Amino acid sequence: MRWKSEWKVLLYMTAIFLVAFYLPAGRARFDNAVMESLHLLRSYAREHVLMCLIPAFFIAGAIAVFVRRDSVMKYLGPRANKALAYGVASISGSVLAVCSCTVLPLFAGIYRMGAGLGPATAFLYAGPAINVLAIVLTARVLGPELGAARAIGAVAFSVVIGLAMHFIFRKEELAKAEIQATMPEPEVARPLWQNAVFFALMVVILVFANWGKPADGQGAWHAIYSTKWVVTSAAAVGLAAVLVRWLRVPLGKVFLAAIPVAVLALAVPAYPLLAFAAGVIGLSVVVSTREDESGEWFEASWGFAKQILPLLFVGVLIAGLLLGRPGNEGLIPSVWVSRAVGGNSFGANLFASVAGAFMYFATLTEVPILQGLIGSGMGKGPALALLLAGPALSLPNMLVIRSVMGTKKTLVYVALVVVMATTSGMIYGALFG
């Protein structure tokens, strides 16, 4: 037995040696792909981790600590009313309007709190897919037909995929519902409305801190953008009041944590990321040193971060190595992609769905990417297929989903998205191609 384990070590070492020995370092495409993966990782770290993922981790941790399990079961559990459960899941996901990676800690939070697999996966798809701003941008840039098809398809997908996941794994869901029915009623620490205010403030911070600058310099979207940091700051002040009033955090600690935030916001207003980072650090220091439920909140948030961030970074590196960034190539030449998605054939739609599922799209970047692909000959059907599969999935997204609900469920979820996106693309291509 001892030598058997040693042979495994030898095989691993040999494999690593062979990879290193035949590594195509020095070849232009490989070197460029490595740089693309690093550029994508840097871009991801700068644009998504601090303002997207960290607030999402705190929200997920708060779900695990402050939300009553029976409340989750009532609205999203396996025995909940189907219309209510899927309505809540799709609406709450669309309100957040986050990317395929930011939605992950929120999905993990509600799933572990007892949400049914169907409503949880409906929420998982709806968050990045039903993005009102992205749908409006799609209609304006790529045409109203494609924008309307994306909106209708995304809403329908969230419900159909959730129902399909529930049906496929219905035996497990029924068993989970029976176990949860025997669990004791949890104690209520505070009224529901206080938790609602607490979560609303964190969601406002997440949404407004990440509100992107619209291309049009006027209108409602630009008006919201111009006040994003005012709204974010007001929500942060409200969150500080909640910490003091309802979570019993000493006022002095909160005040000391707020001083660097205020100084940076006033001294360098052109770089709001500095004040935001100071706020995150201050909040972490204040709650992590507590022994009460606020300390539990930080521990739960940190647990999600440890599980999700390493997998996301690995996935981003691999995606960048293979596919590069928008406008830049990785190991796979972009001309291959353009040639593969021409016309409205089954193969073109399937390729667009699969390629979109593995690529990483930052919020709204799918629109200019598609604009370029359509200009290179991409068919309307594959364009819709990529729009329905791409924003909701990515390789980093898949790695994390697997760690939350297992390999089998992840494969089924990905297959459902790809199959439905392919089918929708073919139907749309036949009608409007």
C-alpha positions as a Markdown table, in Angstrom:
| # | Residue | x | y | z |
|---|---|---|---|---|
| 1 | Met | 0.0 | 0.0 | 0.0 |
| 2 | Arg | 2.9 | 2.3 | 0.8 |
| 3 | Trp | 4.5 | 1.9 | -2.6 |
| 4 | Lys | 1.1 | 2.4 | -4.3 |
| 5 | Ser | 0.8 | 5.9 | -2.8 |
| 6 | Glu | 4.5 | 6.6 | -3.7 |
| 7 | Trp | 3.8 | 5.7 | -7.3 |
| 8 | Lys | 1.0 | 8.2 | -7.4 |
| 9 | Val | 3.4 | 10.9 | -6.2 |
| 10 | Leu | 5.9 | 9.8 | -8.9 |
| 11 | Leu | 3.2 | 10.1 | -11.6 |
| 12 | Tyr | 2.2 | 13.5 | -10.4 |
| 13 | Met | 5.8 | 14.7 | -10.4 |
| 14 | Thr | 6.4 | 13.2 | -13.8 |
| 15 | Ala | 3.3 | 14.9 | -15.2 |
| 16 | Ile | 4.4 | 18.3 | -13.8 |
| 17 | Phe | 7.9 | 17.7 | -15.2 |
| 18 | Leu | 6.5 | 16.9 | -18.7 |
| 19 | Val | 4.3 | 20.0 | -18.7 |
| 20 | Ala | 7.2 | 22.2 | -17.7 |
| 21 | Phe | 9.6 | 20.5 | -20.2 |
| 22 | Tyr | 7.2 | 21.0 | -23.2 |
| 23 | Leu | 5.9 | 24.4 | -22.1 |
| 24 | Pro | 5.7 | 26.6 | -25.2 |
| 25 | Ala | 7.2 | 29.6 | -23.5 |
| 26 | Gly | 8.7 | 32.0 | -26.0 |
| 27 | Arg | 6.1 | 31.4 | -28.7 |
| 28 | Ala | 4.2 | 34.6 | -29.4 |
| 29 | Arg | 0.7 | 33.2 | -29.0 |
| 30 | Phe | 1.4 | 31.4 | -25.7 |
| 31 | Asp | 3.2 | 34.4 | -24.2 |
| 32 | Asn | 0.4 | 36.7 | -25.2 |
| 33 | Ala | -2.2 | 34.3 | -23.8 |
| 34 | Val | -0.3 | 34.3 | -20.4 |
| 35 | Met | -0.2 | 38.1 | -20.4 |
| 36 | Glu | -3.9 | 38.2 | -21.3 |
| 37 | Ser | -4.8 | 35.9 | -18.4 |
| 38 | Leu | -2.8 | 38.3 | -16.0 |
| 39 | His | -4.5 | 41.4 | -17.5 |
| 40 | Leu | -7.9 | 39.8 | -17.1 |
| 41 | Leu | -7.1 | 38.9 | -13.5 |
| 42 | Arg | -5.9 | 42.4 | -12.8 |
| 43 | Ser | -9.0 | 43.9 | -14.4 |
| 44 | Tyr | -11.2 | 41.5 | -12.4 |
| 45 | Ala | -9.4 | 42.4 | -9.1 |
| 46 | Arg | -9.7 | 46.1 | -9.7 |
| 47 | Glu | -13.3 | 46.3 | -11.0 |
| 48 | His | -15.1 | 43.5 | -9.2 |
| 49 | Val | -13.5 | 42.3 | -6.0 |
| 50 | Leu | -13.7 | 45.4 | -3.8 |
| 51 | Met | -17.0 | 47.0 | -4.8 |
| 52 | Cys | -18.8 | 43.9 | -6.1 |
| 53 | Leu | -17.8 | 40.7 | -4.3 |
| 54 | Ile | -16.9 | 42.1 | -0.8 |
| 55 | Pro | -20.4 | 43.7 | -0.3 |
| 56 | Ala | -21.9 | 40.5 | -1.7 |
| 57 | Phe | -19.9 | 38.5 | 0.9 |
| 58 | Phe | -21.2 | 40.7 | 3.7 |
| 59 | Ile | -24.8 | 40.2 | 2.4 |
| 60 | Ala | -24.3 | 36.5 | 2.2 |
| 61 | Gly | -22.9 | 36.3 | 5.7 |
| 62 | Ala | -25.8 | 38.4 | 7.0 |
| 63 | Ile | -28.2 | 35.9 | 5.3 |
| 64 | Ala | -26.5 | 33.1 | 7.2 |
| 65 | Val | -26.6 | 34.8 | 10.6 |
| 66 | Phe | -29.6 | 37.2 | 10.6 |
| 67 | Val | -32.2 | 35.6 | 8.4 |
| 68 | Arg | -34.5 | 33.1 | 10.0 |
| 69 | Arg | -34.5 | 29.7 | 8.4 |
| 70 | Asp | -38.3 | 29.5 | 8.5 |
| 71 | Ser | -38.5 | 32.7 | 6.5 |
| 72 | Val | -36.4 | 31.3 | 3.7 |
| 73 | Met | -38.4 | 28.1 | 3.8 |
| 74 | Lys | -41.7 | 30.1 | 3.7 |
| 75 | Tyr | -40.8 | 32.0 | 0.5 |
| 76 | Leu | -38.1 | 29.9 | -1.2 |
| 77 | Gly | -38.2 | 26.4 | 0.4 |
| 78 | Pro | -39.1 | 23.1 | -1.4 |
| 79 | Arg | -42.6 | 23.3 | -0.1 |
| 80 | Ala | -43.2 | 26.9 | -0.8 |
| 81 | Asn | -45.9 | 28.1 | -3.2 |
| 82 | Lys | -44.2 | 27.7 | -6.6 |
| 83 | Ala | -45.5 | 31.0 | -8.1 |
| 84 | Leu | -44.4 | 32.9 | -5.0 |
| 85 | Ala | -41.0 | 31.1 | -4.7 |
| 86 | Tyr | -40.0 | 31.6 | -8.4 |
| 87 | Gly | -41.5 | 35.1 | -8.4 |
| 88 | Val | -39.4 | 36.2 | -5.4 |
| 89 | Ala | -36.3 | 34.5 | -6.7 |
| 90 | Ser | -36.4 | 36.1 | -10.2 |
| 91 | Ile | -37.4 | 39.5 | -8.9 |
| 92 | Ser | -34.8 | 39.6 | -6.2 |
| 93 | Gly | -32.1 | 38.4 | -8.6 |
| 94 | Ser | -33.1 | 41.0 | -11.2 |
| 95 | Val | -33.1 | 43.9 | -8.7 |
| 96 | Leu | -29.5 | 43.1 | -7.7 |
| 97 | Ala | -28.4 | 43.1 | -11.4 |
| 98 | Val | -25.0 | 41.7 | -10.6 |
| 99 | Cys | -22.5 | 39.7 | -12.7 |
| 100 | Ser | -22.2 | 35.9 | -12.8 |
| 101 | Cys | -19.5 | 35.9 | -10.1 |
| 102 | Thr | -21.0 | 38.5 | -7.7 |
| 103 | Val | -24.2 | 36.5 | -7.5 |
| 104 | Leu | -22.4 | 33.4 | -6.2 |
| 105 | Pro | -22.0 | 34.3 | -2.5 |
| 106 | Leu | -25.7 | 35.4 | -2.4 |
| 107 | Phe | -26.8 | 32.2 | -4.0 |
| 108 | Ala | -24.6 | 30.1 | -1.6 |
| 109 | Gly | -26.2 | 32.0 | 1.3 |
| 110 | Ile | -29.8 | 31.4 | 0.5 |
| 111 | Tyr | -29.1 | 27.8 | -0.6 |
| 112 | Arg | -27.4 | 26.9 | 2.6 |
| 113 | Met | -30.2 | 28.5 | 4.6 |
| 114 | Gly | -32.7 | 26.0 | 3.2 |
| 115 | Ala | -33.9 | 27.5 | -0.1 |
| 116 | Gly | -35.2 | 24.9 | -2.5 |
| 117 | Leu | -32.9 | 24.0 | -5.4 |
| 118 | Gly | -35.4 | 25.3 | -7.9 |
| 119 | Pro | -35.8 | 28.8 | -6.5 |
| 120 | Ala | -32.1 | 29.0 | -5.6 |
| 121 | Thr | -31.0 | 28.3 | -9.2 |
| 122 | Ala | -33.7 | 30.6 | -10.6 |
| 123 | Phe | -32.1 | 33.3 | -8.4 |
| 124 | Leu | -28.6 | 32.2 | -9.6 |
| 125 | Tyr | -29.6 | 32.7 | -13.2 |
| 126 | Ala | -31.8 | 35.8 | -12.8 |
| 127 | Gly | -29.1 | 37.9 | -11.0 |
| 128 | Pro | -26.7 | 38.4 | -13.9 |
| 129 | Ala | -29.2 | 37.6 | -16.8 |
| 130 | Ile | -32.1 | 39.9 | -15.9 |
| 131 | Asn | -30.2 | 43.1 | -15.9 |
| 132 | Val | -32.5 | 46.0 | -16.9 |
| 133 | Leu | -29.6 | 48.3 | -17.9 |
| 134 | Ala | -28.0 | 45.6 | -20.0 |
| 135 | Ile | -31.3 | 44.8 | -21.7 |
| 136 | Val | -31.9 | 48.5 | -22.5 |
| 137 | Leu | -28.3 | 48.8 | -23.8 |
| 138 | Thr | -28.8 | 45.7 | -25.9 |
| 139 | Ala | -32.0 | 47.2 | -27.5 |
| 140 | Arg | -30.3 | 50.5 | -28.3 |
| 141 | Val | -27.1 | 49.1 | -29.7 |
| 142 | Leu | -28.1 | 45.8 | -31.2 |
| 143 | Gly | -31.7 | 46.6 | -32.1 |
| 144 | Pro | -35.1 | 46.4 | -30.3 |
| 145 | Glu | -35.9 | 42.9 | -31.6 |
| 146 | Leu | -32.8 | 41.4 | -29.9 |
| 147 | Gly | -33.3 | 43.5 | -26.8 |
| 148 | Ala | -36.9 | 42.2 | -26.4 |
| 149 | Ala | -35.9 | 38.6 | -27.1 |
| 150 | Arg | -33.2 | 38.9 | -24.5 |
| 151 | Ala | -35.6 | 40.2 | -21.9 |
| 152 | Ile | -38.3 | 37.6 | -22.6 |
| 153 | Gly | -35.8 | 34.8 | -22.8 |
| 154 | Ala | -34.0 | 35.7 | -19.5 |
| 155 | Val | -37.2 | 35.9 | -17.5 |
| 156 | Ala | -38.5 | 32.6 | -18.9 |
| 157 | Phe | -35.1 | 30.9 | -18.5 |
| 158 | Ser | -34.9 | 31.7 | -14.7 |
| 159 | Val | -38.3 | 30.1 | -14.1 |
| 160 | Val | -38.0 | 27.1 | -16.5 |
| 161 | Ile | -34.4 | 26.3 | -15.3 |
| 162 | Gly | -35.5 | 26.5 | -11.7 |
| 163 | Leu | -38.5 | 24.2 | -12.3 |
| 164 | Ala | -36.4 | 21.8 | -14.3 |
| 165 | Met | -33.8 | 21.6 | -11.5 |
| 166 | His | -36.5 | 20.9 | -8.9 |
| 167 | Phe | -38.1 | 18.2 | -11.1 |
| 168 | Ile | -34.8 | 16.4 | -11.9 |
| 169 | Phe | -33.7 | 16.4 | -8.2 |
| 170 | Arg | -37.2 | 16.1 | -6.7 |
| 171 | Lys | -36.4 | 13.1 | -4.5 |
| 172 | Glu | -33.6 | 15.0 | -2.8 |
| 173 | Glu | -35.8 | 18.1 | -2.5 |
| 174 | Leu | -38.6 | 16.1 | -0.9 |
| 175 | Ala | -36.1 | 14.5 | 1.6 |
| 176 | Lys | -34.7 | 17.9 | 2.4 |
| 177 | Ala | -38.2 | 19.3 | 3.0 |
| 178 | Glu | -39.1 | 16.5 | 5.4 |
| 179 | Ile | -35.9 | 17.1 | 7.4 |
| 180 | Gln | -36.5 | 20.8 | 7.5 |
| 181 | Ala | -40.1 | 20.3 | 8.7 |
| 182 | Thr | -38.8 | 18.6 | 11.9 |
| 183 | Met | -36.4 | 21.4 | 12.7 |
| 184 | Pro | -37.3 | 23.6 | 15.8 |
| 185 | Glu | -38.5 | 27.1 | 15.4 |
| 186 | Pro | -35.6 | 29.5 | 15.7 |
| 187 | Glu | -35.7 | 32.4 | 18.2 |
| 188 | Val | -36.4 | 35.8 | 16.8 |
| 189 | Ala | -33.6 | 38.3 | 17.7 |
| 190 | Arg | -35.2 | 41.3 | 16.2 |
| 191 | Pro | -38.3 | 42.3 | 14.2 |
| 192 | Leu | -38.5 | 41.5 | 10.5 |
| 193 | Trp | -38.6 | 45.1 | 9.5 |
| 194 | Gln | -35.3 | 45.8 | 11.1 |
| 195 | Asn | -33.6 | 43.0 | 9.1 |
| 196 | Ala | -35.3 | 44.3 | 6.0 |
| 197 | Val | -33.8 | 47.8 | 6.6 |
| 198 | Phe | -30.4 | 46.2 | 7.3 |
| 199 | Phe | -30.4 | 44.2 | 4.1 |
| 200 | Ala | -31.8 | 47.0 | 2.0 |
| 201 | Leu | -29.0 | 49.3 | 3.0 |
| 202 | Met | -26.4 | 46.7 | 2.0 |
| 203 | Val | -28.1 | 46.1 | -1.3 |
| 204 | Val | -28.2 | 49.8 | -2.0 |
| 205 | Ile | -24.4 | 50.0 | -1.4 |
| 206 | Leu | -23.8 | 47.0 | -3.7 |
| 207 | Val | -26.0 | 48.3 | -6.5 |
| 208 | Phe | -25.1 | 52.0 | -6.5 |
| 209 | Ala | -21.4 | 51.6 | -5.9 |
| 210 | Asn | -21.3 | 49.5 | -9.1 |
| 211 | Trp | -23.6 | 51.7 | -11.2 |
| 212 | Gly | -21.7 | 52.1 | -14.5 |
| 213 | Lys | -21.4 | 55.3 | -16.4 |
| 214 | Pro | -23.9 | 55.2 | -19.3 |
| 215 | Ala | -22.8 | 56.1 | -22.8 |
| 216 | Asp | -25.4 | 58.8 | -23.1 |
| 217 | Gly | -24.5 | 61.9 | -21.1 |
| 218 | Gln | -28.1 | 62.6 | -20.2 |
| 219 | Gly | -31.4 | 60.9 | -19.2 |
| 220 | Ala | -32.5 | 58.9 | -16.2 |
| 221 | Trp | -29.6 | 56.5 | -16.2 |
| 222 | His | -27.0 | 59.3 | -16.2 |
| 223 | Ala | -28.9 | 61.2 | -13.5 |
| 224 | Ile | -28.7 | 58.1 | -11.3 |
| 225 | Tyr | -25.0 | 57.7 | -12.1 |
| 226 | Ser | -24.3 | 61.3 | -11.1 |
| 227 | Thr | -25.6 | 60.7 | -7.6 |
| 228 | Lys | -24.2 | 57.2 | -7.1 |
| 229 | Trp | -21.7 | 58.1 | -4.4 |
| 230 | Val | -24.1 | 60.4 | -2.6 |
| 231 | Val | -26.6 | 57.5 | -2.4 |
| 232 | Thr | -23.9 | 55.0 | -1.5 |
| 233 | Ser | -22.6 | 57.3 | 1.3 |
| 234 | Ala | -26.1 | 57.8 | 2.7 |
| 235 | Ala | -26.6 | 54.1 | 2.8 |
| 236 | Ala | -23.2 | 53.6 | 4.5 |
| 237 | Val | -24.2 | 56.2 | 7.2 |
| 238 | Gly | -27.5 | 54.3 | 7.6 |
| 239 | Leu | -25.6 | 51.0 | 8.0 |
| 240 | Ala | -23.4 | 52.6 | 10.7 |
| 241 | Ala | -26.5 | 53.6 | 12.6 |
| 242 | Val | -27.9 | 50.0 | 12.3 |
| 243 | Leu | -24.6 | 48.7 | 13.7 |
| 244 | Val | -24.9 | 51.0 | 16.7 |
| 245 | Arg | -28.6 | 50.9 | 17.3 |
| 246 | Trp | -29.6 | 47.3 | 16.6 |
| 247 | Leu | -26.3 | 45.3 | 16.6 |
| 248 | Arg | -25.1 | 47.0 | 19.8 |
| 249 | Val | -21.6 | 47.9 | 18.4 |
| 250 | Pro | -20.1 | 50.7 | 20.5 |
| 251 | Leu | -20.5 | 54.1 | 19.0 |
| 252 | Gly | -16.9 | 55.0 | 19.6 |
| 253 | Lys | -15.6 | 52.1 | 17.5 |
| 254 | Val | -17.9 | 53.0 | 14.6 |
| 255 | Phe | -16.9 | 56.7 | 14.8 |
| 256 | Leu | -13.2 | 55.8 | 14.7 |
| 257 | Ala | -13.7 | 53.5 | 11.7 |
| 258 | Ala | -15.6 | 56.3 | 9.9 |
| 259 | Ile | -12.9 | 58.9 | 10.3 |
| 260 | Pro | -10.5 | 57.5 | 7.6 |
| 261 | Val | -13.5 | 57.1 | 5.2 |
| 262 | Ala | -14.6 | 60.7 | 5.7 |
| 263 | Val | -11.0 | 62.1 | 5.3 |
| 264 | Leu | -10.3 | 60.1 | 2.1 |
| 265 | Ala | -13.7 | 61.0 | 0.7 |
| 266 | Leu | -13.1 | 64.8 | 1.2 |
| 267 | Ala | -9.3 | 64.8 | 0.5 |
| 268 | Val | -9.4 | 62.7 | -2.8 |
| 269 | Pro | -13.0 | 62.8 | -4.1 |
| 270 | Ala | -11.7 | 61.8 | -7.6 |
| 271 | Tyr | -10.8 | 58.4 | -6.2 |
| 272 | Pro | -13.8 | 57.1 | -4.3 |
| 273 | Leu | -12.4 | 53.6 | -4.3 |
| 274 | Leu | -10.0 | 54.7 | -1.5 |
| 275 | Ala | -12.8 | 55.8 | 0.8 |
| 276 | Phe | -14.8 | 52.6 | -0.1 |
| 277 | Ala | -11.8 | 50.4 | 0.7 |
| 278 | Ala | -11.3 | 52.3 | 4.1 |
| 279 | Gly | -15.0 | 51.6 | 4.8 |
| 280 | Val | -14.6 | 47.9 | 4.1 |
| 281 | Ile | -11.5 | 47.7 | 6.3 |
| 282 | Gly | -13.1 | 49.7 | 9.1 |
| 283 | Leu | -16.3 | 47.5 | 9.1 |
| 284 | Ser | -14.2 | 44.3 | 9.1 |
| 285 | Val | -12.1 | 45.5 | 12.0 |
| 286 | Val | -15.1 | 46.6 | 14.0 |
| 287 | Val | -17.3 | 43.5 | 13.6 |
| 288 | Ser | -14.5 | 40.9 | 13.6 |
| 289 | Thr | -13.4 | 41.8 | 17.2 |
| 290 | Arg | -16.9 | 41.3 | 18.6 |
| 291 | Glu | -18.1 | 38.1 | 20.3 |
| 292 | Asp | -21.8 | 38.5 | 19.6 |
| 293 | Glu | -23.8 | 38.1 | 16.4 |
| 294 | Ser | -21.9 | 40.8 | 14.6 |
| 295 | Gly | -18.8 | 38.7 | 15.0 |
| 296 | Glu | -20.7 | 35.7 | 13.7 |
| 297 | Trp | -21.7 | 37.9 | 10.7 |
| 298 | Phe | -18.0 | 38.6 | 9.9 |
| 299 | Glu | -17.0 | 34.9 | 10.4 |
| 300 | Ala | -19.8 | 33.8 | 8.0 |
| 301 | Ser | -18.8 | 36.4 | 5.4 |
| 302 | Trp | -15.1 | 35.4 | 5.7 |
| 303 | Gly | -16.1 | 31.8 | 5.2 |
| 304 | Phe | -17.8 | 32.6 | 1.9 |
| 305 | Ala | -14.8 | 34.6 | 0.8 |
| 306 | Lys | -12.4 | 31.8 | 1.6 |
| 307 | Gln | -14.5 | 29.3 | -0.4 |
| 308 | Ile | -15.3 | 31.5 | -3.4 |
| 309 | Leu | -12.4 | 33.9 | -4.1 |
| 310 | Pro | -9.6 | 31.3 | -4.8 |
| 311 | Leu | -11.8 | 29.4 | -7.3 |
| 312 | Leu | -12.8 | 32.6 | -9.0 |
| 313 | Phe | -9.2 | 33.7 | -9.4 |
| 314 | Val | -8.2 | 30.4 | -10.9 |
| 315 | Gly | -11.2 | 30.4 | -13.2 |
| 316 | Val | -10.4 | 34.0 | -14.4 |
| 317 | Leu | -6.8 | 33.0 | -15.1 |
| 318 | Ile | -7.9 | 30.0 | -17.2 |
| 319 | Ala | -10.6 | 31.9 | -19.1 |
| 320 | Gly | -8.0 | 34.7 | -19.9 |
| 321 | Leu | -5.4 | 32.1 | -21.0 |
| 322 | Leu | -7.9 | 30.4 | -23.4 |
| 323 | Leu | -10.0 | 33.3 | -24.7 |
| 324 | Gly | -8.2 | 36.5 | -23.7 |
| 325 | Arg | -10.0 | 39.8 | -23.1 |
| 326 | Pro | -12.5 | 41.6 | -25.3 |
| 327 | Gly | -10.5 | 42.7 | -28.4 |
| 328 | Asn | -7.5 | 40.6 | -27.4 |
| 329 | Glu | -6.8 | 37.0 | -28.2 |
| 330 | Gly | -5.8 | 34.1 | -25.9 |
| 331 | Leu | -4.8 | 30.6 | -27.1 |
| 332 | Ile | -8.0 | 30.2 | -29.1 |
| 333 | Pro | -7.9 | 32.6 | -32.1 |
| 334 | Ser | -10.9 | 34.9 | -32.3 |
| 335 | Val | -11.3 | 34.2 | -36.0 |
| 336 | Trp | -12.3 | 30.6 | -35.1 |
| 337 | Val | -15.1 | 32.0 | -33.0 |
| 338 | Ser | -16.3 | 34.4 | -35.7 |
| 339 | Arg | -16.3 | 31.6 | -38.3 |
| 340 | Ala | -18.1 | 29.1 | -36.0 |
| 341 | Val | -21.1 | 31.4 | -35.2 |
| 342 | Gly | -21.9 | 32.5 | -38.7 |
| 343 | Gly | -25.5 | 31.7 | -39.9 |
| 344 | Asn | -28.2 | 30.2 | -37.8 |
| 345 | Ser | -27.4 | 26.5 | -37.9 |
| 346 | Phe | -27.6 | 24.2 | -34.9 |
| 347 | Gly | -23.8 | 24.0 | -34.7 |
| 348 | Ala | -23.5 | 27.8 | -34.7 |
| 349 | Asn | -26.1 | 28.3 | -32.0 |
| 350 | Leu | -24.6 | 25.4 | -29.9 |
| 351 | Phe | -21.1 | 26.8 | -30.3 |
| 352 | Ala | -22.2 | 30.3 | -29.3 |
| 353 | Ser | -24.0 | 28.9 | -26.2 |
| 354 | Val | -21.0 | 26.8 | -25.1 |
| 355 | Ala | -18.5 | 29.6 | -25.8 |
| 356 | Gly | -20.6 | 32.1 | -23.9 |
| 357 | Ala | -21.0 | 29.7 | -21.0 |
| 358 | Phe | -17.2 | 29.5 | -20.5 |
| 359 | Met | -16.3 | 33.1 | -21.2 |
| 360 | Tyr | -16.3 | 35.7 | -18.5 |
| 361 | Phe | -18.3 | 38.8 | -19.2 |
| 362 | Ala | -18.2 | 41.7 | -16.9 |
| 363 | Thr | -21.5 | 43.5 | -16.6 |
| 364 | Leu | -22.5 | 45.2 | -19.9 |
| 365 | Thr | -19.3 | 44.1 | -21.8 |
| 366 | Glu | -21.3 | 41.4 | -23.7 |
| 367 | Val | -23.0 | 44.1 | -25.8 |
| 368 | Pro | -19.9 | 45.6 | -27.5 |
| 369 | Ile | -18.4 | 42.1 | -27.8 |
| 370 | Leu | -21.5 | 41.0 | -29.7 |
| 371 | Gln | -21.5 | 44.2 | -31.7 |
| 372 | Gly | -18.1 | 43.3 | -33.0 |
| 373 | Leu | -19.0 | 39.6 | -33.7 |
| 374 | Ile | -22.2 | 40.6 | -35.5 |
| 375 | Gly | -20.1 | 42.9 | -37.7 |
| 376 | Ser | -17.8 | 39.9 | -38.4 |
| 377 | Gly | -20.7 | 37.8 | -39.7 |
| 378 | Met | -22.3 | 36.4 | -36.5 |
| 379 | Gly | -25.9 | 35.2 | -37.1 |
| 380 | Lys | -28.8 | 36.7 | -35.1 |
| 381 | Gly | -29.7 | 33.3 | -33.5 |
| 382 | Pro | -26.2 | 32.7 | -32.2 |
| 383 | Ala | -26.1 | 36.3 | -30.9 |
| 384 | Leu | -29.2 | 35.7 | -28.8 |
| 385 | Ala | -27.8 | 32.3 | -27.6 |
| 386 | Leu | -24.6 | 34.0 | -26.4 |
| 387 | Leu | -26.6 | 36.7 | -24.7 |
| 388 | Leu | -28.7 | 34.2 | -22.8 |
| 389 | Ala | -25.8 | 31.9 | -21.8 |
| 390 | Gly | -22.9 | 34.2 | -21.5 |
| 391 | Pro | -23.8 | 36.7 | -18.7 |
| 392 | Ala | -25.3 | 34.0 | -16.5 |
| 393 | Leu | -22.4 | 31.6 | -16.7 |
| 394 | Ser | -18.6 | 31.6 | -16.8 |
| 395 | Leu | -15.8 | 29.2 | -16.0 |
| 396 | Pro | -15.1 | 30.8 | -12.6 |
| 397 | Asn | -18.9 | 30.7 | -11.9 |
| 398 | Met | -19.0 | 27.0 | -12.6 |
| 399 | Leu | -16.1 | 26.2 | -10.3 |
| 400 | Val | -17.8 | 27.9 | -7.4 |
| 401 | Ile | -21.3 | 26.5 | -8.1 |
| 402 | Arg | -19.7 | 23.0 | -8.0 |
| 403 | Ser | -18.3 | 23.7 | -4.5 |
| 404 | Val | -21.8 | 24.8 | -3.3 |
| 405 | Met | -24.1 | 22.2 | -4.8 |
| 406 | Gly | -21.9 | 19.4 | -6.1 |
| 407 | Thr | -20.7 | 18.2 | -9.5 |
| 408 | Lys | -23.9 | 16.5 | -10.7 |
| 409 | Lys | -26.2 | 19.5 | -10.0 |
| 410 | Thr | -23.7 | 21.9 | -11.6 |
| 411 | Leu | -23.5 | 19.8 | -14.8 |
| 412 | Val | -27.3 | 19.7 | -15.1 |
| 413 | Tyr | -27.6 | 23.4 | -14.5 |
| 414 | Val | -25.0 | 24.3 | -17.1 |
| 415 | Ala | -26.5 | 21.8 | -19.6 |
| 416 | Leu | -30.0 | 23.3 | -19.1 |
| 417 | Val | -28.6 | 26.8 | -19.8 |
| 418 | Val | -26.7 | 25.7 | -22.9 |
| 419 | Val | -29.6 | 23.6 | -24.3 |
| 420 | Met | -32.2 | 26.4 | -23.7 |
| 421 | Ala | -29.9 | 29.1 | -25.1 |
| 422 | Thr | -29.2 | 27.0 | -28.2 |
| 423 | Thr | -32.9 | 26.2 | -28.7 |
| 424 | Ser | -33.9 | 29.9 | -28.2 |
| 425 | Gly | -31.2 | 31.0 | -30.7 |
| 426 | Met | -32.4 | 28.6 | -33.3 |
| 427 | Ile | -36.0 | 29.7 | -32.9 |
| 428 | Tyr | -35.1 | 33.4 | -33.0 |
| 429 | Gly | -32.8 | 32.9 | -36.0 |
| 430 | Ala | -35.5 | 31.1 | -37.9 |
| 431 | Leu | -38.0 | 33.9 | -37.2 |
| 432 | Phe | -35.8 | 37.0 | -37.6 |
| 433 | Gly | -32.6 | 35.8 | -39.3 |
